[in-house]
Amino acid sequence: MSNTSEKLQKVLARAGLGSRREMEAAIAGGRVKVNGKVATLGDRIETRDSVTFDERPVSLRSAEEVPRRVIMYNKPEGELCTRKDPEGRRTVFDRLPRLKGERWIAIGRLDINTSGLLLFTTDGELANRLMHPSTQIEREYAVRVMGEVKREHVVAMVDGVMLEDGPARFTDVQEFGGEGINTWFHVVIMEGRNREVRRLWESQGLTVSRLKRVRYGNIFLDKRAKAGEWVEMSQDEIDDLAGMAGLEARKVPELTPDEKNRWSRDKNKRRPVQTMRKTTRTTKPSKKPTKR
């Protein structure tokens, strides 16, 4: 094998079929063939090889040929970070604009009861780099905590707590107000382990009643995307993400007229559930604060 070969899961992720982890699972499950033979983990390929995924041919592309698009999505509570749910529950992918010949890849996950900022990209390499623990990207959350938060609790969580899957810590904790037993904080964490923010607070005998991600690296959740809505990232924002991932900037391709029409239709069709409910009410409900 020449020095131009690459790991199979990396090439499949670049083709927009899913994350590297998902592709490793697909290879292990016997769903991928290379030149007519079932692939195994550790296989390396070149662009001239013939690859199929679930018996369908895969178009292999170099890193430079992959369109790098990124969208910001404001996830509501109650949605799952999965492509399909056996129980038929709503997923974050249900509201995203449709792509032709590509797939949206989630950069990280949020649990069903967590809302806020999610990023999706068509560039598998960008997604993998941003999610890798070695990249050390800050994630900031707005947290409403039930219980009396004492200084020693905050000090312990910043110094570090041993959880069941290893040590964890916040790099910053700031109080943002509130009354009684419900106080808002903003916390910063450098990794994205399952329920890590909630578990850190629980380690101090405190309960998180609301959790919303408001920042990922240099990207802040802003008013461009209301709950359940998405917005396409600008060239500068995507270049910032690429820089954090150690990748060179690449021009974001302009949407074709057909893509513009399709994305516009998708945005109008896939309105947030809460917005659809408003049309059935005779009185306009009051807005609830999203943070602080």
Secondary structure, DSSP 8 states (H G I E B T S, - for coil): --TT-EEHHHHHHHTTS--HHHHHHHHHTT-EEETTEE--TT-EE-TTS-EEETTEE-----GGGS---EEEEEE-TT-BSSS--TT---BGGGGS---SS---EEES---TT-EEEEEEES-HHHHHHHHSGGG---EEEEEEEES---HHHHHHHHH-EEETTEEE--SEEEEEEEETTEEEEEEEES---TTHHHHHHHTTT-EEEEEEEEEETTEE--TTS-TT-EEE--HHHHHHHHHHTT----------HHHHHHHHHHHHHS--HHHHHHTT-SS------S--
